[in-house]
Amino acid sequence: MRSDSELLKKYRHVPDWQRSVPMRWAPSRYEVIQWRQARERQGWLNAYKFPPAQRVPIEYQALFAGQIWKGRVLLLRHSYEQTWQVHASPMWLLMRRHEVSAAVWRNYSNQ
């Protein structure tokens, strides 16, 4: 098994990024489930059922505060403290999931 420093060197070319897109409506619980299930049919994993991989780059999408948050991240680069302190950080959206309606993720493949 590789050490964390070796993994950071291996994935140094993968930049972290995050952006939010406002939703045009306040989705009902049914619409949130439909959104999540549509992503799952495309190969995304439900963050509530499957904890995100921390040692490989991932792409994620989350519904939070009337916005769709999208990004790519190697969670190993971020401190676990962000899970509780930094509002809307990738760790906060994927690990804590406080007030996050739905979150999905998949392994990032550079194609």
C-alpha angles and dihedrals in degrees: 000000000000122000121242092253091054090051092049089053092047094052099036090113092060107089122210115234138165134184136171128218120199116238117232093221141027101253120224119232088259092055091048090053091048090050092050095046091050089056091047090055087055091056102269120136124231108246090212093059101031119040110226119260110256101190099053130051114267138188117221143184126195136177109224136150095352093308138097108232115204130179153132121241146160100221091201088073092060127074119244088235089074087069089073106023114035110071113227095359115145090256091050093049097044106031107029097030092186107172090350108140095203138346132190133179142180137186112274115243118189100223 
